[in-house]
Amino acid sequence: MASCRETILSALHARLSTLPATVLRGEVLPERVPAEGLLILRDGEPGQPDVSMSPLAYHYEHDAEVEAVVQGIERDERLDSLCNDIGAVLAADRTLGGLCDWAEAKAPRTIDLPIEGAATLKAAIVTVTLHYTSLEA
């Protein structure tokens, strides 16, 4: 049986997979970025939980990261659209089907990734904070 953490991360991956971009989880950046863009979900850090004693439960604010990458013309606009899509898919169901208490995307941190002999990649890292309670540490 999957842990609470894994179940929630899988649900987040499934939600992101509804977007038009290619969505990977925990993979390295491939040699080619698909024309529609690329999202890579990184599991991130669950951090130290707050603990309640009766009943024993662990309350997490888990920061996962979504790397959004685009290449080609109109990179700025396409990356902005992709980041907005991430926020919209989370806003549509903040509990990921009732699996977590709240899921929230923070503002993207953008970077340019120069590629020798090719068009520069435009990327952003979107931190998604997942608030959930687990009976396991």
Secondary structure by P-SEA (a helix, b strand, c coil): cccaaaaaaaaaaaaaaaccccccccccccccccccbbbbbbbccccccccccccbbbbbbbbbbbbbbbbccaaaaaaaaaaaaaaaaaaaccccccccccccccccbbbbbbbccccbbbbbbbbbbbbbccccc
